[in-house]
Amino acid sequence: MENAILSAFFKVKKSDLTRGLGDLRLALAWNQFEMAKEYILDAKDVEITKEELSTLFPYSLVYNRVDFLREFINKGVKPTKFLSDADMLFLYNSLIF
């Protein structure tokens, strides 16, 4: 059911220039990597910067979204360049508790 909803959402917004990071956040939250790849990450009309992808990297780590992590790294996100000590502590505490 959620696949159908998300797919319809992306198809309706297909011609909308506002697609991008917000849609990727939604796909990430719903753990819909294949849809994110098809409609956002590999779409010719959607541009998301490495900096924008890096904002979703910690969430992907905490919620164990391995496919998203791998894709972000393949698209040039360098975890060591944006994770501060505070970020590392947050991730560590998230995994423990």
C-alpha positions as CSV (number, residue, x, y, z in Angstrom):
1,M,0.0,0.0,0.0
2,E,2.7,2.5,0.9
3,N,4.5,1.7,-2.3
4,A,1.5,2.7,-4.3
5,I,1.0,5.9,-2.3
6,L,4.7,6.9,-2.7
7,S,4.8,6.0,-6.4
8,A,1.6,8.0,-7.1
9,F,3.1,10.9,-5.2
10,F,6.3,10.9,-7.2
11,K,4.4,10.5,-10.5
12,V,2.1,13.4,-9.7
13,K,5.1,15.6,-8.8
14,K,7.1,14.4,-11.8
15,S,6.8,17.6,-13.7
16,D,7.1,19.8,-10.6
17,L,10.4,21.6,-10.3
18,T,10.2,21.5,-6.5
19,R,11.2,17.8,-6.4
20,G,14.4,16.9,-4.7
21,L,15.5,16.9,-1.1
22,G,12.0,16.8,0.5
23,D,11.0,13.9,-1.7
24,L,14.3,12.1,-0.8
25,R,13.6,12.6,2.9
26,L,10.2,11.0,2.4
27,A,11.6,8.0,0.5
28,L,14.3,7.6,3.2
29,A,11.8,7.8,6.0
30,W,9.6,5.1,4.4
31,N,12.8,3.1,3.5
32,Q,11.9,3.1,-0.2
33,F,15.3,3.1,-1.8
34,E,14.3,1.7,-5.3
35,M,11.7,4.5,-5.7
36,A,14.2,7.1,-4.5
37,K,16.7,5.9,-7.0
38,E,14.2,5.8,-9.9
39,Y,12.3,9.1,-9.2
40,I,15.0,11.2,-7.5
41,L,18.6,10.0,-7.4
42,D,18.8,8.9,-11.0
43,A,16.3,11.4,-12.4
44,K,17.7,13.7,-15.0
45,D,15.5,16.6,-14.0
46,V,16.4,16.5,-10.2
47,E,19.6,18.0,-8.9
48,I,20.6,17.3,-5.3
49,T,24.1,18.4,-4.1
50,K,26.5,16.4,-2.1
51,E,26.0,18.9,0.7
52,E,22.2,18.2,0.6
53,L,22.8,14.4,0.6
54,S,25.2,14.8,3.5
55,T,22.4,16.2,5.7
56,L,20.6,12.9,5.3
57,F,23.6,10.7,6.0
58,P,23.3,10.7,9.8
59,Y,19.6,9.8,9.6
60,S,20.5,6.9,7.2
61,L,23.1,5.7,9.7
62,V,20.8,5.8,12.7
63,Y,17.9,4.0,10.9
64,N,20.2,1.5,9.2
65,R,19.3,2.6,5.6
66,V,22.3,0.8,4.0
67,D,21.2,1.2,0.4
68,F,20.9,5.0,0.9
69,L,24.2,5.2,2.7
70,R,25.9,3.3,-0.1
71,E,24.3,5.6,-2.8
72,F,25.2,8.7,-0.9
73,I,28.9,7.6,-0.7
74,N,28.8,6.7,-4.4
75,K,27.5,10.2,-5.1
76,G,30.5,11.7,-3.3
77,V,29.4,12.2,0.3
78,K,32.4,12.0,2.6
79,P,31.2,11.1,6.1
80,T,34.4,12.1,7.7
81,K,34.1,15.6,6.3
82,F,30.8,16.5,7.8
83,L,30.5,14.5,11.0
84,S,31.6,16.6,13.9
85,D,32.4,15.2,17.3
86,A,28.8,16.1,18.4
87,D,27.5,14.2,15.4
88,M,29.6,11.1,16.2
89,L,28.4,11.3,19.9
90,F,24.8,11.5,18.7
91,L,25.2,8.5,16.4
92,Y,27.0,6.5,19.1
93,N,24.2,7.2,21.7
94,S,21.5,6.4,19.1
95,L,23.0,3.0,18.5
96,I,23.4,2.2,22.2
97,F,20.0,3.2,23.5
